[in-house]
């Protein structure tokens, strides 16, 4: 391909959603894929659990739809849920064709299916306890082998190029690509395309404890919002109940499946198993219930963590089911076949995001989005386990299909202004960025965490307003750096989360506030309009 800066389609993000879209488009079009760091640094490679699909005899689409709606506390859009669930088995087939080595089943069963919290059947295909890594490797290999796909690592997207960046200013909110900072040169390049797909992942790094990779700073959500897209349900931040508590190792997740296969949650001080007191489903209750229960236990007893214990199961069974987790913990001096694992809840998944339709279209012409940066209506108020990778495949393909079918309606980009940094200087105050970053993550954890109150949310909002002024001033005067871009997006994401949380006057799913503990009779999306 001649110049990756001028392609037919630009995709920002190299995870499951972005690469699925790229592979579906590359038969006909020249595609450029930007990755913020290495190609495999996004959340996809971290997904341990697996991918949910109806594959077991006796399981039905209706069951999977129902489980998803129940977990999502009725806030899901039923049409979206049906669309994703019905397309799931085909998505799994395509991954198997790409060479993803899903675990084999016993006897006549083609694949081994596991079960996770909130599912009524065994319906999760997996590759041991590291499904995401296997999927990511297969997608990258296929994309690298395709002559029409150019993968560009180390590009930090700054903003979308819209009609207001045209040489002849136009008021139409059309998107023509994006500006991105090249980490190797420190310069901002313009990438133009007829269609742009945001597949930038979630905003988990707004929180102090998060299982998200370092790059999950809500870039796509913030960029789309600044360009004029609606954003919805950002208050629905999923906290994974069981992240390893270890001061050396940040964000190591202990998969849901450990509880699915018999793991119990215990108070480390009293040894009491507390989940049966709270919910008849005990450890297999949905994530929001389990995370709140752990949070309450930690606060009530002044603990640093609780114990997750599967040592009562046979050692071979534990090692066989969780080889990667077992090895990782052993390296830290914990033998999970004999000892409990110290765990805390951590931010895990952004259920809200950019509003998209079933074709992955946003509010702006020429701009599509897929995966964790979107609010498609699939997850509602709480994502069901192993529906996240699934959403990436189904919507990555849907966006690609819509672009291909409507190609003739997508005009070639007009001349766009290059990035202007003639009036800025190099920053001398990196410490300001570090300080603000830490401050945001700490007050978001304390004030906008698992349990909220209006007063705490207002405090967070006040802090965000002050920091925004400071960061915007900084952004206007200094040359952009990857840290500054991330800080700006992090702050924007935090502002959207708090604004959504203050708007919802009820507790539903992941949004739990002491001021409005009841759930209202009707489920309504929180939609913010720029």
C-alpha positions in Angstrom: 0.0 0.0 0.0 1.4 3.4 -0.9 0.8 5.8 2.0 -0.9 4.5 5.2 -1.8 8.2 5.9 -4.3 8.1 3.0 -6.4 4.9 3.0 -10.0 3.9 2.2 -10.8 3.1 5.8 -9.0 4.2 9.0 -9.3 2.1 12.1 -8.2 3.4 15.5 -7.4 0.4 17.7 -5.9 -3.0 17.1 -7.9 -5.3 19.4 -10.7 -7.7 18.6 -13.1 -5.1 17.2 -10.6 -3.2 15.1 -8.9 -6.2 13.5 -12.3 -8.0 12.9 -13.4 -4.9 11.0 -10.1 -4.7 9.1 -10.2 -8.3 8.0 -13.7 -7.9 6.8 -12.9 -4.8 4.8 -9.6 -5.8 3.3 -11.0 -7.9 0.5 -12.1 -4.7 -1.2 -10.4 -1.7 0.5 -7.1 -0.4 1.7 -7.2 -0.3 5.5 -4.9 1.5 8.0 -5.0 0.3 11.6 -3.5 2.5 14.3 -2.3 1.0 17.6 -1.5 3.1 20.5 1.5 1.0 21.6 2.3 -2.5 20.5 -0.3 -4.2 18.4 -1.2 -6.6 21.2 -1.3 -4.1 24.1 -5.1 -3.6 24.3 -7.7 -5.3 26.5 -8.4 -8.2 24.1 -5.2 -10.0 25.0 -6.1 -9.8 28.7 -9.5 -11.4 28.4 -9.1 -14.7 30.3 -12.7 -16.1 30.4 -13.8 -16.8 26.8 -16.6 -16.0 24.4 -20.3 -16.7 25.0 -22.4 -18.4 22.3 -25.2 -20.9 22.2 -23.5 -24.2 21.3 -24.7 -26.7 23.8 -27.7 -29.0 23.1 -30.6 -27.8 25.2 -29.3 -24.2 25.2 -31.3 -21.6 23.1 -30.8 -18.1 21.8 -33.8 -17.2 24.0 -31.9 -18.3 27.1 -28.7 -16.3 26.2 -30.9 -13.3 25.5 -32.7 -13.7 28.8 -29.5 -14.1 30.8 -28.0 -10.9 29.1 -31.2 -8.9 29.9 -31.3 -10.1 33.5 -27.6 -9.2 34.1 -28.2 -5.8 32.3 -31.0 -5.0 34.7 -33.4 -4.3 31.9 -31.5 -1.4 30.5 -30.3 -3.4 27.4 -31.9 -2.8 24.0 -33.6 -6.1 23.2 -33.1 -5.8 19.4 -29.3 -5.4 20.0 -29.1 -8.3 22.3 -31.0 -10.5 19.8 -28.7 -9.4 17.0 -25.5 -10.2 18.9 -26.7 -13.5 20.4 -28.0 -14.8 17.0 -24.7 -13.9 15.3 -22.5 -15.4 18.1 -22.1 -19.0 16.8 -21.1 -17.8 13.3 -18.5 -15.5 14.9 -17.0 -18.4 16.8 -16.8 -20.5 13.6 -14.9 -17.7 11.9 -12.4 -17.5 14.7 -11.9 -21.3 14.6 -11.2 -20.9 10.8 -8.6 -18.3 11.6 -6.9 -20.9 13.8 -8.0 -20.0 17.3 -7.4 -23.3 19.2 -10.5 -23.5 21.4 -10.3 -26.3 24.0 -11.8 -29.6 22.8 -14.8 -31.1 24.4 -15.3 -34.7 25.6 -16.8 -37.4 23.5 -19.0 -36.0 20.8 -18.7 -32.4 22.0 -16.6 -30.3 19.6 -15.5 -27.8 22.2 -15.2 -27.6 26.0 -17.8 -25.2 27.3 -17.4 -23.5 30.7 -20.0 -21.6 32.7 -19.6 -18.2 34.4 -21.7 -16.1 36.7 -25.1 -15.1 35.3 -25.2 -17.8 32.6 -28.0 -20.4 32.8 -26.0 -22.9 30.6 -22.4 -23.9 29.8 -21.9 -21.7 26.7 -18.4 -20.2 26.9 -15.7 -21.5 24.5 -12.2 -20.8 25.7 -8.5 -21.4 25.2 -7.5 -22.5 28.7 -7.8 -19.4 30.8 -6.2 -17.1 28.2 -8.7 -16.9 25.4 -8.1 -13.3 24.6 -4.4 -13.8 23.9 -5.1 -16.7 21.5 -7.7 -14.5 19.7 -5.4 -11.5 19.5 -2.6 -13.6 18.1 -4.8 -15.1 15.4 -6.2 -11.8 14.4 -2.8 -10.1 14.2 -1.3 -12.9 12.2 -4.2 -12.7 9.7 -4.0 -8.9 9.5 -0.2 -9.0 9.0 -0.6 -11.5 6.2 -3.1 -9.4 4.3 -1.6 -7.1 1.6 -4.4 -4.5 2.0 -4.0 -3.9 5.7 -1.3 -1.7 7.1 -0.7 -1.9 10.9 0.9 1.2 12.4 2.0 0.7 16.0 3.0 3.5 18.5 0.4 6.0 17.2 -1.5 7.9 19.9 -4.8 9.3 18.5 -5.3 13.0 19.5 -8.5 14.0 17.8 -10.8 13.2 14.9 -10.4 15.2 11.8 -13.8 16.7 11.1 -15.3 19.2 8.6 -14.1 22.0 10.8 -10.5 21.0 9.9 -11.2 21.3 6.1 -9.2 24.0 4.3 -12.6 25.4 3.4 -14.4 25.3 6.8 -17.7 23.4 6.7 -20.2 23.3 9.5 -21.2 19.7 8.7 -20.0 17.2 11.3 -18.4 14.8 8.8 -15.4 12.8 10.0 -12.4 12.4 7.6 -9.9 10.5 9.7 -7.8 11.4 12.7 -4.7 13.2 14.0 -2.3 10.9 15.8 1.0 11.4 17.6 3.9 9.2 16.4 5.7 8.1 19.6 8.9 7.5 17.6 9.2 11.0 16.2 7.1 13.0 18.7 5.2 14.6 15.7 1.5 14.6 15.0 0.5 13.1 11.6 -2.9 13.3 9.8 -4.5 10.1 8.6 -7.4 10.6 6.2 -10.0 8.1 5.0 -13.5 8.0 3.6 -14.7 6.0 6.7 -13.2 5.9 10.2 -13.9 3.2 12.9 -13.1 3.9 16.6 -12.2 0.6 18.3 -10.3 2.2 21.2 -11.5 0.2 24.2 -12.8 1.5 27.5 -12.0 4.1 30.1 -10.8 1.9 33.0 -7.7 3.8 33.8 -9.8 6.6 35.3 -9.8 4.4 38.4 -7.0 3.7 40.9 -7.6 -0.1 40.8 -8.3 -1.4 37.4 -7.8 -4.6 35.4 -7.6 -2.6 32.2 -4.2 -2.1 30.4 -2.5 1.2 30.8 -3.8 2.5 27.5 -7.5 2.3 28.5 -7.9 6.0 29.0 -11.2 6.5 27.2 -9.6 8.1 24.1 -12.2 7.2 21.5 -15.1 8.1 23.8 -13.5 11.5 24.5 -12.6 12.1 20.9 -16.1 11.3 19.7 -17.7 13.5 22.4 -15.4 16.4 21.4 -16.3 15.9 17.7 -20.1 16.0 18.5 -21.3 12.4 19.2 -23.7 11.5 21.9 -22.4 9.4 24.8 -24.6 7.1 26.9 -24.6 5.2 30.3 -21.1 6.1 31.4 -22.2 5.6 35.0 -22.3 1.9 34.3 -18.7 1.0 35.2 -18.3 -2.7 35.9 -16.1 -3.7 38.8 -14.6 -7.2 38.6 -15.1 -8.7 42.0 -11.7 -10.6 42.1 -8.5 -8.8 41.1 -5.4 -10.2 42.8 -4.4 -8.0 45.8 -0.6 -7.7 45.4 1.4 -4.5 45.8 4.0 -5.6 43.2 1.7 -6.9 40.5 -0.9 -4.5 39.3 -4.2 -5.6 37.6 -3.8 -9.3 37.6 -7.3 -10.7 37.2 -8.6 -13.9 38.7 -11.2 -15.0 36.2 -14.9 -15.5 37.1 -14.5 -19.1 36.1 -12.6 -19.8 39.4 -15.9 -19.2 41.1 -17.8 -21.0 38.3 -15.8 -24.1 39.1 -16.3 -24.0 42.9 -14.2 -21.2 44.3 -15.5 -19.6 47.6 -15.2 -16.1 49.0 -14.1 -16.0 52.6 -13.4 -13.3 55.2 -9.7 -13.7 55.9 -10.1 -12.7 59.6 -13.0 -14.9 60.5 -12.9 -17.6 57.8 -16.6 -17.0 57.2 -18.0 -17.7 53.7 -20.2 -14.6 53.3 -21.8 -14.8 49.8 -24.6 -17.2 50.8 -25.8 -14.6 53.4 -26.2 -12.1 50.6 -27.6 -14.0 47.6 -29.0 -17.5 47.0 -26.7 -17.8 44.0 -23.7 -17.2 46.4 -20.5 -16.8 44.4 -22.3 -17.2 41.1 -24.4 -14.1 41.5 -23.8 -11.4 38.9 -20.6 -9.3 39.2 -22.2 -6.2 40.6 -23.7 -8.2 43.5 -20.5 -10.0 44.3 -18.4 -6.8 44.0 -20.7 -4.9 46.4 -20.6 -7.7 48.8 -16.8 -7.8 48.9 -16.7 -4.0 49.1 -19.1 -4.1 52.1 -17.1 -6.9 53.8 -13.8 -5.0 53.3 -15.3 -1.8 54.7 -17.1 -3.4 57.6 -14.0 -5.3 58.9 -11.4 -2.7 57.8 -9.7 -5.4 55.6 -7.3 -4.9 52.7 -8.8 -7.8 50.8 -10.9 -11.0 51.0 -9.9 -14.6 50.2 -11.0 -16.5 47.2 -10.4 -20.2 47.9 -10.6 -23.2 45.6 -8.1 -25.3 47.5 -10.9 -27.8 48.5 -11.0 -29.0 44.9 -8.5 -31.7 43.7 -5.1 -30.1 42.8 -5.0 -31.7 39.3 -8.5 -30.2 38.6 -7.3 -26.7 39.6 -4.1 -26.9 37.7 -5.8 -28.3 34.6 -8.5 -25.6 34.5 -6.4 -22.6 35.4 -2.8 -23.3 34.2 -1.9 -19.7 33.6 -3.3 -18.3 36.8 -1.8 -21.2 38.8 1.7 -20.5 37.3 1.5 -16.8 37.8 0.4 -17.1 41.5 3.1 -19.8 42.1 5.7 -17.3 41.0 4.3 -14.9 43.6 4.5 -17.5 46.4 0.8 -18.5 46.4 -0.2 -22.1 45.6 -3.9 -21.9 44.8 -4.2 -25.7 45.1 -3.4 -25.3 48.8 -3.9 -21.6 49.7 -6.6 -19.0 49.3 -5.9 -16.1 46.9 -6.2 -12.5 48.3 -8.5 -10.5 46.0 -10.1 -7.0 45.8 -12.7 -5.6 43.4 -11.2 -3.5 40.6 -12.7 -1.5 37.7 -13.0 -3.9 34.9 -15.3 -2.9 32.0 -16.8 0.3 30.6 -20.5 -0.6 29.8 -21.3 2.9 28.5 -19.8 4.8 25.7 -20.4 6.3 22.2 -24.0 5.7 21.0 -24.0 3.4 18.0 -26.8 1.7 16.0 -26.8 -2.0 14.8 -24.5 -1.0 11.9 -21.9 0.5 14.3 -22.8 4.0 13.1 -22.3 7.0 15.4 -24.1 10.3 15.1 -21.4 11.7 12.8 -21.4 10.7 9.1 -18.3 8.7 8.2 -17.6 7.7 11.8 -18.3 4.2 13.1 -17.4 2.6 16.4 -17.3 -1.0 17.9 -16.4 -2.8 21.1 -15.9 -1.4 24.6 -15.8 2.3 23.5 -19.5 2.0 22.5 -22.9 1.8 24.0 -24.7 -0.5 21.6 -27.5 -1.5 23.9 -26.0 -5.0 24.5 -24.8 -4.7 28.1 -27.4 -2.4 29.6 -26.6 -1.7 33.3 -24.2 -4.6 33.7 -22.3 -6.7 31.2 -22.8 -10.5 31.3 -19.5 -12.4 31.5 -17.9 -13.3 28.2 -20.3 -11.1 26.1 -17.5 -8.5 25.6 -15.3 -10.2 23.0 -18.5 -11.3 21.3 -19.6 -7.7 20.9 -16.3 -6.8 19.3 -16.6 -9.5 16.6 -20.3 -8.9 15.8 -20.0 -5.1 15.6 -16.6 -5.1 14.0 -18.2 -7.1 11.2 -21.4 -5.0 11.1 -19.5 -1.8 10.7 -17.4 -3.3 7.9 -20.5 -4.6 6.2 -22.2 -1.2 6.3 -19.2 0.6 4.9 -18.9 -1.9 2.1 -22.5 -1.7 1.2 -22.7 2.1 1.3 -19.2 2.7 -0.2 -20.5 4.9 -3.1 -22.2 7.3 -0.6 -18.9 7.9 1.2 -17.1 10.8 -0.5 -13.3 11.0 -0.8 -11.7 13.3 1.8 -11.3 17.0 0.9 -8.0 18.8 1.7 -7.6 18.8 5.5 -5.4 21.2 7.4 -2.2 19.5 8.9 -1.6 19.7 12.6 -0.5 23.1 13.7 2.1 23.3 16.5 3.7 26.6 15.6 2.5 28.4 18.7 3.5 25.8 21.4 6.6 25.0 23.4 8.0 21.8 24.9 6.6 21.1 28.3 8.9 21.5 31.2 6.5 20.2 33.8 5.9 16.5 33.4 5.3 16.3 37.2 2.1 18.2 36.7 0.7 15.5 34.5 1.7 12.7 36.9 0.2 14.6 39.9 -3.2 15.2 38.1 -3.3 11.6 36.8 -2.9 10.2 40.3 -5.4 12.6 41.8 -8.1 11.8 39.2 -7.7 8.0 39.7 -7.8 8.4 43.5 -10.9 10.5 43.8 -12.7 8.5 41.1 -12.1 5.4 43.1 -13.2 7.0 46.4 -16.1 9.1 45.2 -17.4 7.4 42.0 -16.6 3.7 42.9 -18.7 0.7 43.7 -21.0 2.6 46.1 -21.9 6.3 45.4 -23.6 9.2 47.1 -24.7 12.5 45.5 -22.4 14.4 47.8 -19.4 12.3 46.7 -20.3 12.7 43.1 -20.6 16.5 43.5 -17.1 16.6 45.1 -15.7 14.6 42.2 -17.4 17.0 39.7 -15.9 20.0 41.5 -12.4 18.5 41.3 -12.8 17.6 37.6 -13.9 21.2 36.8 -10.7 22.6 38.4 -8.4 20.1 36.8 -10.0 20.6 33.3 -9.2 24.3 33.4 -5.6 23.5 34.3 -5.2 20.7 31.7 -6.8 22.8 28.9 -4.5 25.6 29.6 -1.6 23.2 29.5 -2.8 21.6 26.3 -3.0 25.0 24.6 0.5 26.0 25.5 2.6 22.9 25.2 3.5 20.4 22.5 1.4 17.2 23.0 3.0 14.2 24.6 1.4 10.7 24.9 0.8 11.4 28.7 -0.8 14.8 28.1 -3.2 13.3 25.4 -4.1 10.5 27.8 -4.6 12.9 30.8 -6.9 15.1 28.7 -9.0 12.1 27.6 -9.0 10.6 31.1 -10.4 13.8 32.5 -13.0 14.0 29.8 -14.1 10.4 30.5 -14.2 11.1 34.2 -16.5 14.1 33.6 -18.8 12.1 31.5 -19.0 9.3 34.1 -19.8 11.7 36.9 -22.3 13.6 34.8 -24.2 10.4 34.0 -24.0 9.2 37.6 -25.5 12.4 38.9 -28.3 12.2 36.3 -29.5 8.7 37.4 -31.8 9.1 40.4 -32.0 5.3 41.1 -29.8 2.3 41.8 -29.7 -0.1 38.8 -27.1 -2.7 37.9 -23.6 -1.3 38.3 -24.8 2.2 39.5 -25.5 1.9 43.2 -26.2 5.1 45.2 -27.1 5.3 48.9 -29.3 8.3 48.1 -31.5 6.5 45.7 -31.3 2.8 46.7 -34.6 1.8 44.9 -34.8 0.9 41.2 -37.4 2.9 39.2 -40.1 0.9 37.4 -38.9 2.0 34.0 -35.3 1.5 32.6 -34.2 4.6 30.8 -30.7 5.2 29.2 -28.7 8.2 30.4 -27.9 10.0 27.1 -25.6 13.0 27.1 -25.8 15.4 24.1 -22.7 17.5 23.3 
